[in-house]
Amino acid sequence: MLMTGSAEFALYLMRDNALELAMQSREDARSPADPVVPAHDPLFEAIVNDRKTLSATRPADRELIDHRGILVGPLLEHSPSHPVIGMLRIGSADLVDFPEDIERKFALTCSRSRASSAAPS
């Protein structure tokens, strides 16, 4: 997560109508992450259905994110319909540690992840 400056991150992928933890950084593994965000979870609704990027700096978002990080956003498939294929979560650290333009960098990271996830293997 060089682009965001965060050493703590987790990548979730859509599976069976839930967001399931697919990968997390070694640093993030020290703080427990929910391995599954089920469809009935308000966080799932915000990420998958509303395609929102949530930030712990906003009180309403902080309530949705709860203990699950400081920035959370959707990963979209690179196709004409752009369905949500997963979620990126960064940090559980203090927001003071991150640059002022962290949300822009986070959005850029999500878009680059989207493009690379569609690349042929």
C-alpha positions in Angstrom: 0.0 0.0 0.0 2.8 2.3 -0.9 0.5 4.8 -2.5 -1.5 5.4 0.7 1.4 5.3 3.1 -0.3 2.6 5.1 1.4 -0.7 6.1 -1.9 -2.1 7.3 -4.4 -3.2 4.7 -6.8 -6.0 3.8 -8.3 -7.0 0.5 -11.8 -8.6 0.5 -13.4 -10.3 -2.5 -17.1 -11.0 -3.3 -17.9 -14.6 -2.7 -21.4 -16.1 -2.1 -23.0 -12.7 -1.5 -20.4 -11.7 1.1 -17.1 -9.9 1.2 -14.5 -12.4 2.3 -11.0 -11.6 3.5 -8.6 -12.7 0.7 -5.4 -11.1 1.8 -4.0 -8.8 4.5 -0.7 -7.3 5.3 1.5 -8.9 7.9 1.2 -5.6 9.9 -2.6 -5.8 9.7 -2.7 -9.4 10.8 -1.7 -8.2 14.3 -5.1 -6.5 14.7 -8.0 -8.9 14.1 -10.1 -8.3 11.0 -13.5 -9.6 10.3 -12.9 -12.4 7.8 -16.4 -12.0 6.4 -18.6 -9.0 5.9 -22.1 -10.6 5.3 -24.8 -9.1 3.0 -26.8 -8.0 6.1 -24.0 -5.9 7.5 -24.5 -2.1 6.9 -20.8 -1.9 5.8 -21.6 -4.4 2.9 -24.6 -2.2 1.9 -22.4 0.9 1.8 -19.6 -0.7 -0.1 -21.4 -3.1 -2.5 -24.8 -1.5 -3.1 -24.0 2.2 -2.6 -20.3 2.0 -3.8 -19.2 4.5 -1.1 -15.7 5.2 0.1 -15.9 5.5 3.9 -13.5 7.4 6.1 -13.1 7.3 9.8 -12.8 11.1 9.7 -16.6 11.4 9.0 -18.8 10.5 12.0 -21.5 8.7 10.0 -18.8 6.6 8.2 -16.9 6.0 11.5 -20.1 4.3 12.8 -20.2 2.0 9.7 -16.5 1.2 9.8 -16.5 0.6 13.5 -13.2 -1.1 14.4 -12.5 -2.2 10.9 -10.0 0.4 9.7 -9.7 4.1 8.8 -10.6 3.9 5.0 -12.8 1.4 3.3 -13.8 1.4 -0.3 -15.2 -0.7 -3.2 -13.1 -2.5 -5.8 -14.8 -2.4 -9.2 -14.4 -4.8 -12.1 -13.0 -3.1 -15.2 -15.9 -3.7 -17.5 -18.8 -1.7 -19.0 -21.1 -2.4 -16.0 -18.3 -2.1 -13.3 -19.7 -4.5 -10.7 -18.2 -4.5 -7.2 -15.8 -7.4 -7.0 -14.4 -6.6 -3.5 -13.4 -4.1 -0.9 -10.1 -2.5 0.2 -9.6 -1.6 3.8 -6.6 0.3 5.2 -5.2 1.0 8.6 -6.2 0.7 12.1 -3.7 3.4 13.0 -4.3 7.0 14.0 -5.4 9.3 11.1 -2.7 11.8 12.1 -0.1 9.4 10.7 -1.5 9.7 7.1 -1.1 12.5 4.5 -3.8 15.0 4.1 -4.7 13.7 0.6 -5.2 10.1 1.9 -8.7 9.8 0.4 -7.5 10.8 -3.1 -4.6 8.4 -2.8 -7.0 5.7 -1.5 -9.3 6.2 -4.5 -6.4 6.0 -6.9 -5.2 2.8 -5.2 -8.7 1.3 -5.6 -8.9 2.2 -9.3 -5.4 0.7 -9.9 -6.4 -2.4 -8.1 -9.5 -2.6 -10.2 -7.5 -2.3 -13.4 -4.9 -4.9 -12.3 -7.6 -7.4 -11.2 -9.0 -7.4 -14.7 -5.7 -8.0 -16.3 -5.3 -11.4 -17.9 -3.1 -13.8 -15.9 
